[in-house]
Amino acid sequence: LVEGGLPDDETIRKAGHEDGLAGLPAGSSYEAGPFERSIIAAGESKISEIYAQTASELSSLEGKTSNLANAYESNQYRLKDVLIRYRNRKEAVGRDVVIPVPYTVHWIVVLLLAIGEFPLNVVVFRMFGEPELMTYVMSMTLSLTLPIIGVFLGLQIRTLVPPKIATGIMIALAPATVLGALTALSFIRNMYVTLHAEHKLGAGSGNMVYAMFAINLLIFMGAYMVSFFAHDQDAELDALHVATVRLDKKRGKLRERLSVSISRTNAVIRAGRGEAERVLSEVTSKISLYRQANMASRGGTVAPASFSRNPESPTLKRWWPDFKLPDAAESVTDQRSGDGQGRVESRGRITYSSTGRV
């Protein structure tokens, strides 16, 4: 044998010729001859090395993949529980969730309101001669608190106040707020012209205070109204809908990360198995060459019984199978009326050992 590997073809032909003349292996023997066993042992040794290297690479992926699988599994069962409660609540109220303004649009509008109010507050506080630092602090505080309070109030009135009363509040406050804001804009325009002409507010400071209050009220009402229409009137149904959407989005992110991790794991498994199968194919080819040389030296006698058996690798028999990404649970975006229970894949953890998948 060549040290550390398989014998070359010339060595195999010579050994096959000599064993054939000597009648090795015996015609009735089901055991391979010594030289053939040495070829198989050398090949199995190389395959075992590949197996050990593959196991080492898999162990480095085990922690991340297992954590992702556990997180995905936990999210799936939480999603299933929320979906069941969500469906039961819809049946109890006799309708699906009603949200005129999409949740994402609602937060975009609130963010724009906060950003738009900041420079307005800066200009006004500068008109009143406030220090620069205090101007930015007060402007930032108003820009953050007013929209947040409006969002909170809109949510509470939408979900806790009876629908007719909540609608009446909207009908009364919306036009009054818009009218006040338009009036305030007129005052601000006049005060701004006066300020640039006379470099002072003078007697118009009272009107400026009112104008600032009216515009801040407009910002507040904008956040209030978009929050009001971004939630369902039923508090429990709205909360379950929000929870379902949140878990569904988290599920998608976890699934994508788990898919990448499983793909990397399978790539390592397939690369190792491909290399091991290449070695086994080489062993099979060399044994076939040995048997041909052996039979040529036997003078046409019947082939030994051991020649009917193809070489096998015990290591390859316990190789890791490819891992598959579990089926996804039902999400809020693909529900249909009259569906049964949400689908959730079976629990399956991804772990490794030196002997394969467990």
N, C-alpha and C positions, 0 to 999 in steps of 0.2 A: 504494500500500500504506500501511496505517497503520503508523507508525514503531514497530518493536519487536514487531509482531504481524501477524495476518492482516487482510486488508481487510474492510470491512463489506459487508453484502449489497447496498446501493445501489451502491457502487463496483463490485461484481462484476457486477451486472446491466448497468450502463452499459458496462463493458469488454466483456462478452459480446456486447452489441448492436453495438458498434462493430466488433469483430473479425468478427462474422457478416456485416455489410455489406461488410467488406473481404475476405471469403473466407479469413480466418485461423482455424485452420490450414488448409492445403490439403487437399482431399478425399482425395488419395492419400498424404498424409504420415502416417507412424506416430509422428512426434515431436510432442509437445505444443506448443502455441503459447506465445509469450513470457509472456503473462499467466498462463496455467495453470502454466508452469514456475516463475513467481515465487511462486505460492501454495504449490506443493510445496516450494520452497526455504525459504520462511518456516516452514512446518510442520516440515521436517526440522531446521531450526536449533533450534526449540523442543524437539524430541525429543532432539537431541544434548545440549542443556543438561540435560534431565532425566536422560539417561544419565550424564553427567559427575557430576551431584549424587549419583545412586545409587551410582556407583563409589566416590565419596568416602566415603559412609556404609558401604559394604561393606568398605572398607579398614580402617576403625576396628574392625570385627568380626573381621577376618581373623586377627589374632594369637591371640586367645582361642579362636576356633573351631578353628584349626589345631592349637593345643596340646592341646585337648581330644580332637580326632580322633586325634592321634598317641598320646596316653596311652591312649585307648580301644582303639586298634588293638593297641598293645603288650600291654595286659591281655588282649585276646582271644586272642592267640597263646600267651601264657603259660598261660592257662586251658586252651587246647586241649592243650598239651603235658602239663600236669598231669593232665587228664582221661584222656588215653591211658595214662599211667603208672599212674594210679589204677585204671583198668579192667584193665590187665595184672596188677597186683598182686592184685586181687580174683580173677582167674582162677587165679593161682598158689596162693593160699591156699584157694581153693574156697569162698569165702563173701564176703558184704558186710561192711561195718564194723558192729561191735556196740558201741554206746555207750548204756548204761542211763540215764545222766544227761545231758541236753542241755548243750552247751558253755556256753550263756548262763546257764542255771540254776546251773551249777557255779561260775561267777564271781560270781554274785549271792550264793550261799551263803557263799563265801569272804569276800566283802566284808562281809556281815552278821556273820560270825564275828569279823572284825577290829574292826568297830565295837562289837560287844557286849563284847569283851574289854577295850577301853580303859577304860571307867568302873570295871570290876571291879578292874583293876590300880591305878587311881588310889586307890580306897577302901583297898585292902590296903596300899599303900605309905604312905598317910597314917597308917594304924594303927601302922606301924613308925616313925613320926616322921621320915620323910624330908623334906628341904627341898622347897618347893613346885615349884621349877624342876626338880629332879632327879626328883620324882614324875611330872611330865608327860613328861619325856624318856624315863625308863625304861618308863613305861606305853605310850608311842607305839612305842618300839622293840620291845617284846614283842608289841604288837598287830599290827605289820607282819611281823616275822620269823617268828613261829610259824606263821601260816597259809601264808606263802610257802614255808617249808621243808616243811610238810605237803603242799602242792601238788606241789612238786618230787619229794618222796619217793614220793608216790602215783603220779605219772607214771612214775618209774623202775621201781618194782616192777611196775606194770601191764604195761609194755612190755618189760622186760628179764628179769624173773624168770619161770621156767616157771609156767604157769597153776595147776597143782596146789599148788605151794609158795606162790604168791601168795595163793591162796584160803585155805590153811592159816594164813598170817600174819593175814589178815583175821579168820578165825574165832577165833583165839587172842587177838588184841589188842582187838577190838571189845568183847566182854563184860567183859574185865578193866578196860578203860579206863572204861567206863560204871559199873561197880561201884565203882572207885576214886573217881570223880567224885561219886557219890551219898554215899559215906562222907565225902568232903571237904566237901560241902555241909552235912552234919550238924555237922561240927567248926566250920565257919564260923558257922553259926547260933548254936551255943553260945558261941563266942568273941565274937560280936557282942553277945549279951546280957550277957556278963560285962564287956565293954568299956564298955558304957553304964552298967552298974551300978557298976563299980569304977574306971572311967576309966583302966584300964591292962590290959596283957595278962598280966603276971605269969608264972606257970609255964606258961601255955598257949601261949607263943610258938612252941614246937617244933611243936605240933599245927597252928598257923596256917601255918607254913612248909610242912608236909606238905599241908595242905588247898590252899594256893595252887598247889603243884606239881601236885596231882591235877587241879585245874580247868584249869590251863594245858595239861596233857596231854590233857584232853577237847577243848579248842579245837584243839589240834594234830591230834588224831585225826579231828575233824570235817573239817578241811581235807584231811587225808590221804585219808579215805574218799571224799569227794565228788570229789577229783581222780582217785582210783583208778577210780571208775566213770564218769568223764567221758572216758575214753580207751579205745581198742581195745587188745587184747592184743598185736597185731602192731604193732611200732614203725613200720615203713615204711608200712603201710596207714593207721595213725593220722596220721602226718605228712602223707601225701598227702591224706587227708580234710580235715585242718585247712587245708592250703594251698588246696584246692579251694573250701572254704567262704569263706575270706578273699578269694580272687580273685573269687568269685561276688558277694560283697557289694560289693567295690570296683567290679566291672563295673556293677552296678546304679546306684551313685552316679554313676559317670562317664557312663553312658548317660542318666541323667536330666538331668545338666548339659549334655551334648552336645545332647540333644533341645531344651532351652530355647534354646541358642545357635543351633541350626539353624532353629528356629521364628522367632527374631528376624531371622535372615538372610533367610529366605523372605518375611517380612513386608516387609522393605525392598525386595526384588526385586519382589514383587507390587504394592506401592504405586507404585514407579517405572514398572513396565510398564503398570499401569492408567492412570496419568497420560499416558504416551506414547501409548497406544491411544486415549485420549480426544482427544488432539491430532490423531492420524491420522484419527479419525472426523470431526472438525471440518473437516479439510482435504478429506476426501472429500465432505462435505456442500456445501462452498463450490464445489468443482470441478463438482459436479452442478448447482448453481445457475448457474454460468458457462456450462456446456454447454447448458442449457435456453435461456438468453437468446441464446446464439450460434445455436442451431438455429432459434429463432423468427425471427431476422433473415435467414436464408438462403432463405426462401421455399419450403420443402418439399424442398430438395435432399437428397441422401444425406449422412448424417453422416460427417465425416472418420474415417479409419481410427484415428487416435489416440484418438478418443472411446470406443473399445471396450476400452481399457486402464484399469484402476483404479490409482490412485496407491499406491505402496509406499514403505516406509521402510527404507533400508539399515541404519539403526541398530537398528531392532526385530528385524531378521533375526539379529543377533549378540547378542541379549539373553541374560542369564544364565538358565538353567533353574532350577527349584526343586530344592533339595537334599533328599535323603531320608536318614532315619536307617537305618543298616545293620541287617540282621537280627542278632539276638542269637545268641551261641554257646550251646551246650548247657550247662546248669548242673547242679550236683550235686543240685538239688531236682527235676529233671525227667528223670533217667536211668531207663531201663528195661532189664531184662535182655535181652541179645541185640541191643542196639542196635549200629549201626555206629559209624563215627568221629563225633566231635563236630562239630557244624555251626559253622562260623565264616565270617562274611561276607567278601567279597573286599576287598582293600586298596583304599581310596579316600580320597585326601587332599582336603581342601577348601581350595583356594587361589583367588585372584582376580587379575585383571589388568585393564588399561584396555580390553581388547578382549573381556572375558568370562571364562568359566570355563576353566581350563587343568588 
